């Protein structure tokens, strides 16, 4: 008789690293993107983010129609061979609506419009967003924006109607309604952009936003109250310089912000995700590979690569190699990878 099989081996270091990555890609069908098929089937990629249009070319990207998106998401999950993966989108409402009426999805009002209305209207709005994502098979929304609208002319928030209100009470109330609707539909949400970019005068996709002179601790209130209430699923660290908190690094790369403030002072023990690590604000200042390592050292768990401002089909192989080399060299403790991997897998293993 042959001996009984032993326990199955757990994921390798490189598979755990890959499990911390969420990447964007070109193509409305999975077969158009062989590198993504490989990353899902063999490398252990954590997940993907869908976009309607390509920022570089303006061409349609992942979203053509409701049926097409459902098919694409099903193929993505099948490629992972039974492994749970993250399929995410920015579906904030208003100008940031990837699943839009142009592609056969329902119209979605902006957060600013919802913040001026009633809770009942917000509940209907939130249920609509959540059901759209759930029906398409997505399990993570990079929303709600809980930045305060302290600068109505902010090119990152206020000018785009991305905030519910300048009033923390309104933001907390409306965000709670939105999160509850998503949870009921089996979709996780993300509080963004920690520790608050509502006072910024720069869009962090294209430059370094510095709120050192304009930020106040009031901007932490939506985050702290939602975390304390047990409402948060994930928190996104923003690409914003805040010299009051860290004179050297933006929040997304700052241990003082992610570990000391968010985890320490506010008590958040769940998943922290970076904003897009290919954003010009980050890569021009810190370099593409160094930014990745700084993000992990800061305490982030999920690393987001939109593959929009630059398109890199080797993104998964490259980033996994960079991090694995840093672990081998002793810069990144393997325990930091394990900690992040456990948080991410636990967050997506059960219903939100």
Backbone torsions as a table, in degrees:
resi	resn	phi	psi	omega
1	UNK	NA	140.8	176.8
2	UNK	-80.1	149.6	-179.4
3	UNK	-66.6	151.4	179.3
4	UNK	-62.8	148.0	-179.0
5	UNK	-63.8	141.7	177.5
6	UNK	-80.3	177.3	179.3
7	UNK	-63.5	143.1	-178.8
8	UNK	-67.3	143.9	-180.0
9	UNK	-68.0	142.1	177.2
10	UNK	-76.3	179.0	-179.8
11	UNK	-65.6	148.2	176.6
12	UNK	-74.3	170.5	177.4
13	UNK	-56.7	-46.4	-178.1
14	UNK	-65.4	-35.3	177.4
15	UNK	-67.9	-38.4	177.4
16	UNK	-65.6	-41.0	177.7
17	UNK	-61.9	-46.9	179.2
18	UNK	-59.1	-32.6	179.8
19	UNK	-67.9	-10.4	179.1
20	UNK	-95.7	2.2	-174.5
21	UNK	-106.9	136.2	170.5
22	UNK	-121.7	124.1	-172.2
23	UNK	-127.1	151.6	171.2
24	UNK	-92.6	163.4	-176.8
25	UNK	-156.3	160.9	175.1
26	UNK	-97.4	141.8	176.4
27	UNK	127.4	137.5	176.4
28	UNK	-94.8	-8.2	174.9
29	UNK	-131.4	143.3	-175.3
30	UNK	-61.5	-34.7	-177.2
31	UNK	-66.5	-13.0	176.2
32	UNK	-77.6	-9.5	-173.8
33	UNK	-131.0	75.8	-176.6
34	UNK	-58.4	-36.0	-178.1
35	UNK	-63.7	-31.5	178.6
36	UNK	-73.2	-38.9	175.8
37	UNK	-57.0	-45.1	179.4
38	UNK	-64.1	-43.1	-178.5
39	UNK	-62.7	-37.8	179.7
40	UNK	-75.6	-41.8	-173.5
41	UNK	-81.1	-33.2	-170.3
42	UNK	-121.1	-28.2	-172.1
43	UNK	-94.5	-24.2	-179.6
44	UNK	93.2	24.0	-178.1
45	UNK	-51.4	135.4	-176.7
46	UNK	-69.9	-38.8	-178.7
47	UNK	175.8	-173.6	-175.9
48	UNK	-135.1	162.0	171.4
49	UNK	-124.7	134.3	-177.8
50	UNK	-97.2	142.6	175.2
51	UNK	-130.1	151.2	177.9
52	UNK	-80.8	-39.2	-177.9
53	UNK	-131.0	156.1	178.5
54	UNK	-86.7	125.9	-177.3
55	UNK	-66.7	-30.7	-178.3
56	UNK	-77.7	-44.9	-172.7
57	UNK	-105.9	-19.0	-175.4
58	UNK	79.5	-2.3	-178.8
59	UNK	-73.7	156.2	173.9
60	UNK	-62.1	143.6	-170.7
61	UNK	-114.8	-82.0	-174.9
62	UNK	-112.4	-8.7	-171.0
63	UNK	-123.4	113.4	175.9
64	UNK	-116.8	-41.7	-177.9
65	UNK	-158.2	168.6	-179.9
66	UNK	-62.6	-45.0	-179.0
67	UNK	-65.5	-42.3	-179.9
68	UNK	-61.9	-43.1	-180.0
69	UNK	-63.7	-43.5	179.0
70	UNK	-60.7	-40.0	178.3
71	UNK	-66.6	-45.1	179.0
72	UNK	-59.1	-46.8	-179.1
73	UNK	-63.3	-40.4	176.7
74	UNK	-61.7	-40.2	178.7
75	UNK	-68.4	-37.1	176.6
76	UNK	-60.8	-45.7	-179.5
77	UNK	-67.0	-38.5	178.6
78	UNK	-64.4	-36.6	-180.0
79	UNK	-64.2	-26.3	-179.8
80	UNK	-79.3	-2.8	172.2
81	UNK	56.8	50.1	175.1
82	UNK	86.9	-6.0	178.6
83	UNK	-84.3	136.0	179.5
84	UNK	-67.4	131.4	177.5
85	UNK	-128.4	163.0	177.4
86	UNK	-93.1	127.5	172.0
87	UNK	-121.6	110.3	-167.5
88	UNK	-123.1	168.5	179.6
89	UNK	-160.1	157.6	168.7
90	UNK	-94.4	97.8	179.0
91	UNK	-120.9	70.6	-177.4
92	UNK	-78.8	-35.6	-169.2
93	UNK	109.8	162.1	-179.2
94	UNK	65.2	-133.2	-174.5
95	UNK	-68.0	-25.1	179.3
96	UNK	-103.1	77.0	179.7
97	UNK	-134.1	102.5	-176.3
98	UNK	-79.3	-36.0	176.8
99	UNK	-96.7	89.6	-167.2
100	UNK	-112.6	170.2	176.2
101	UNK	-58.2	-25.0	176.6
102	UNK	-59.2	-22.3	-177.4
103	UNK	-117.2	17.4	175.3
104	UNK	91.0	7.8	178.6
105	UNK	-96.1	161.2	179.9
106	UNK	-66.1	151.3	174.6
107	UNK	-67.1	148.1	-178.2
108	UNK	-131.1	118.6	178.7
109	UNK	-66.5	158.3	179.0
110	UNK	-75.4	161.5	175.7
111	UNK	-61.0	-37.6	-179.5
112	UNK	-59.7	-43.4	179.2
113	UNK	-64.8	-42.6	-179.5
114	UNK	-65.6	-38.4	-179.3
115	UNK	-64.0	-22.5	178.9
116	UNK	-88.2	-4.4	-175.7
117	UNK	-106.0	-157.7	-176.3
118	UNK	-94.6	163.0	176.0
119	UNK	-64.5	-37.4	178.9
120	UNK	-60.8	-43.6	178.4
121	UNK	-65.8	-38.1	178.0
122	UNK	-63.2	-38.0	-179.0
123	UNK	-65.6	-42.5	177.4
124	UNK	-63.5	-44.7	178.4
125	UNK	-58.7	-48.1	-177.0
126	UNK	-65.4	-40.8	177.8
127	UNK	-61.9	-36.4	178.7
128	UNK	-64.3	-45.9	178.3
129	UNK	-61.7	-49.7	-175.8
130	UNK	-61.6	-42.0	-178.9
131	UNK	-68.4	-34.9	177.0
132	UNK	-60.6	-46.3	-179.1
133	UNK	-67.8	-44.2	-178.1
134	UNK	-63.9	-42.0	180.0
135	UNK	-64.1	-30.0	178.4
136	UNK	-83.1	-8.5	178.5
137	UNK	90.6	10.8	178.5
138	UNK	-81.9	149.7	-178.1
139	UNK	-124.7	6.2	178.1
140	UNK	-148.1	128.7	173.7
141	UNK	-112.3	127.2	174.4
142	UNK	-81.8	67.2	179.4
143	UNK	-161.7	159.2	9.2
144	UNK	-88.9	154.6	166.9
145	UNK	-72.8	123.1	177.6
146	UNK	-116.7	18.7	171.0
147	UNK	-65.6	142.9	176.7
148	UNK	-81.3	142.3	-178.7
149	UNK	-83.0	62.0	-175.8
150	UNK	-81.7	-18.5	175.4
151	UNK	-128.3	94.8	-176.5
152	UNK	-58.2	-18.4	179.7
153	UNK	-95.6	2.9	-179.4
154	UNK	-57.2	123.7	179.9
155	UNK	-71.1	-10.2	178.3
156	UNK	-93.4	-31.9	-173.1
157	UNK	-129.9	-72.2	-170.3
158	UNK	-58.6	-47.2	-177.0
159	UNK	-67.0	-16.6	179.9
160	UNK	-103.6	5.3	178.9
161	UNK	59.2	37.9	-176.1
162	UNK	-93.0	-3.7	-178.4
163	UNK	-111.6	144.0	176.4
164	UNK	-65.0	-37.8	-171.9
165	UNK	-177.2	166.3	169.0
166	UNK	-84.7	-9.5	-177.3
167	UNK	-93.3	117.6	-179.3
168	UNK	-57.2	-33.6	-179.9
169	UNK	-62.9	-42.1	178.8
170	UNK	-66.7	-44.3	-179.3
171	UNK	-60.7	-46.7	-179.4
172	UNK	-63.7	-43.5	-179.1
173	UNK	-63.0	-48.0	-178.0
174	UNK	-70.6	-38.7	178.1
175	UNK	-64.1	-39.2	178.4
176	UNK	-61.4	-44.1	177.1
177	UNK	-59.4	-44.2	-178.7
178	UNK	-65.6	-44.9	-178.2
179	UNK	-64.7	-42.2	179.7
180	UNK	-61.2	-39.8	178.7
181	UNK	-64.9	-40.7	178.1
182	UNK	-65.3	-44.5	179.9
183	UNK	-60.4	-40.2	179.0
184	UNK	-62.3	-27.5	179.6
185	UNK	-93.8	0.8	179.5
186	UNK	80.9	23.0	-179.0
187	UNK	-115.6	133.8	178.2
188	UNK	-87.1	159.2	-177.7
189	UNK	-126.8	172.7	-175.7
190	UNK	-138.3	121.6	173.6
191	UNK	-77.0	127.3	-179.9
192	UNK	-146.0	153.6	6.3
193	UNK	-118.2	105.1	-174.8
194	UNK	-63.0	136.9	5.3
195	UNK	-96.9	22.6	178.4
196	UNK	119.1	121.6	179.1
197	UNK	-122.4	16.4	-176.6
198	UNK	-63.9	-21.9	-179.9
199	UNK	-94.2	2.7	-174.6
200	UNK	-67.1	152.4	176.0
201	UNK	-112.2	9.6	-179.4
202	UNK	-135.8	141.6	171.3
203	UNK	-79.8	119.7	-173.4
204	UNK	-69.4	-7.3	172.6
205	UNK	-69.2	-23.5	-170.5
206	UNK	-124.8	-7.4	179.2
207	UNK	-164.5	172.9	-179.4
208	UNK	-84.3	117.8	176.3
209	UNK	-88.1	131.0	-179.8
210	UNK	-121.6	114.6	-178.8
211	UNK	-111.2	19.9	-176.2
212	UNK	-53.8	-40.2	-175.7
213	UNK	-92.4	-9.1	-173.3
214	UNK	-116.5	-20.5	-176.3
215	UNK	-75.6	144.0	172.2
216	UNK	-129.4	159.6	-178.2
217	UNK	-66.7	-13.6	173.6
218	UNK	-58.6	-29.3	-178.6
219	UNK	-69.0	-13.9	175.0
220	UNK	-80.3	-17.9	-169.3
221	UNK	-58.4	-46.7	178.2
222	UNK	-58.4	-41.7	179.2
223	UNK	-63.6	-50.1	-175.2
224	UNK	-64.3	-40.3	-178.1
225	UNK	-71.0	-39.5	179.0
226	UNK	-69.4	-37.6	176.4
227	UNK	-65.6	-46.2	-178.7
228	UNK	-62.0	-31.9	-179.6
229	UNK	-80.2	-5.3	-177.5
230	UNK	76.2	20.8	-174.3
231	UNK	-88.0	-25.0	-172.7
232	UNK	-75.2	142.8	171.2
233	UNK	-101.9	-53.9	175.0
234	UNK	-134.8	160.7	173.4
235	UNK	-127.8	134.1	177.7
236	UNK	-99.9	129.8	174.6
237	UNK	-86.3	125.7	-174.5
238	UNK	-85.7	158.1	175.7
239	UNK	-86.2	76.8	-177.2
240	UNK	-140.1	132.3	176.1
241	UNK	-84.2	127.5	177.8
242	UNK	-135.4	93.3	-175.9
243	UNK	-62.9	-17.1	174.8
244	UNK	-67.5	-26.1	-177.0
245	UNK	-107.3	-35.4	179.8
246	UNK	-157.4	112.4	-177.0
247	UNK	-74.0	-9.5	-172.5
248	UNK	-110.4	-44.6	-171.5
249	UNK	-115.0	147.1	171.5
250	UNK	-66.2	161.4	-173.8
251	UNK	-54.2	-40.8	-176.7
252	UNK	-64.3	-21.0	-178.5
253	UNK	-115.2	14.3	-171.3
254	UNK	-107.6	120.1	174.4
255	UNK	-66.4	-33.8	178.9
256	UNK	-62.4	-34.1	-178.9
257	UNK	-85.8	-51.5	-173.5
258	UNK	-74.9	-50.3	-175.7
259	UNK	-83.7	-49.7	-174.3
260	UNK	-75.7	-48.1	-176.4
261	UNK	-81.4	-58.5	-174.6
262	UNK	-66.8	-51.3	-177.4
263	UNK	-80.7	-42.4	-176.5
264	UNK	-75.3	-67.9	-174.5
265	UNK	-68.8	-43.6	-177.2
266	UNK	-87.5	-12.8	173.8
267	UNK	78.2	18.2	-178.6
268	UNK	-76.9	121.8	-179.7
269	UNK	-113.8	5.7	180.0
270	UNK	-90.0	-161.8	-175.0
271	UNK	-75.3	133.1	169.6
272	UNK	-110.8	128.5	179.7
273	UNK	-114.6	142.2	175.8
274	UNK	-77.1	156.7	161.6
275	UNK	-69.9	176.6	-174.1
276	UNK	-55.3	115.7	-178.0
277	UNK	-77.8	0.2	171.8
278	UNK	-99.5	4.5	179.7
279	UNK	-61.2	142.0	-177.9
280	UNK	-57.1	-34.6	-179.5
281	UNK	-58.3	-28.1	-176.1
282	UNK	-97.0	-51.4	-172.8
283	UNK	-67.0	-34.9	-179.0
284	UNK	-69.0	-31.7	-175.5
285	UNK	-90.6	-37.4	-172.3
286	UNK	-114.9	-13.8	-175.9
287	UNK	88.3	144.5	-171.3
288	UNK	-64.6	-40.0	-176.2
289	UNK	-80.9	-40.1	179.6
290	UNK	-63.7	-36.4	179.1
291	UNK	-60.7	-38.6	179.1
292	UNK	-61.5	-46.0	-178.3
293	UNK	-69.3	-39.1	177.0
294	UNK	-63.1	-37.0	179.5
295	UNK	-62.8	-43.2	178.1
296	UNK	-67.1	-42.4	179.6
297	UNK	-64.2	-30.1	179.4
298	UNK	-68.9	-27.0	-179.8
299	UNK	118.5	7.4	175.2
300	UNK	-68.7	152.3	179.2
301	UNK	-108.4	-49.1	178.0
302	UNK	-99.9	135.1	-179.7
303	UNK	-112.4	121.3	-174.1
304	UNK	-101.4	129.5	177.6
305	UNK	-128.9	101.8	-174.5
306	UNK	-70.2	-22.5	-177.1
307	UNK	56.0	41.4	-178.7
308	UNK	-109.4	-58.5	-177.1
309	UNK	-68.3	-31.2	167.4
310	UNK	-131.8	150.4	178.3
311	UNK	-116.7	117.5	-173.9
312	UNK	-126.6	97.9	178.1
313	UNK	-64.2	-14.0	178.6
314	UNK	-98.6	15.7	-173.0
315	UNK	-57.7	-42.9	-177.0
316	UNK	-68.6	-48.7	180.0
317	UNK	-60.3	-43.0	-177.5
318	UNK	-66.0	-48.7	-176.6
319	UNK	-67.8	-40.6	176.7
320	UNK	-59.7	-42.1	178.7
321	UNK	-64.2	-42.5	179.8
322	UNK	-60.5	-45.9	-178.1
323	UNK	-71.3	-42.1	179.6
324	UNK	-61.7	-40.1	177.8
325	UNK	-64.4	-37.5	179.2
326	UNK	-68.1	-34.0	175.1
327	UNK	-67.5	-45.5	179.6
328	UNK	-61.0	-34.3	-178.3
329	UNK	-81.8	-8.3	178.5
330	UNK	90.5	2.0	-179.7
331	UNK	-74.5	-45.6	178.7
332	UNK	-105.4	116.4	177.8
333	UNK	-64.1	141.5	177.7
334	UNK	-61.4	-27.2	177.8
335	UNK	-62.2	-29.7	177.5
336	UNK	-67.6	-37.7	176.4
337	UNK	-67.5	-44.8	-179.3
338	UNK	-61.1	-44.3	-179.8
339	UNK	-58.7	-47.3	-179.5
340	UNK	-66.1	-42.6	-177.8
341	UNK	-63.0	-42.1	178.7
342	UNK	-63.6	-42.8	179.4
343	UNK	-61.0	-46.9	-175.9
344	UNK	-66.6	-47.9	-177.9
345	UNK	-65.2	-37.5	178.6
346	UNK	-66.4	-38.9	-177.7
347	UNK	-65.1	-31.0	-176.4
348	UNK	-108.7	7.9	-179.6
349	UNK	-85.4	-25.8	-176.8
350	UNK	-125.0	172.3	178.3
351	UNK	-66.2	145.9	-179.8
352	UNK	-69.2	NA	NA
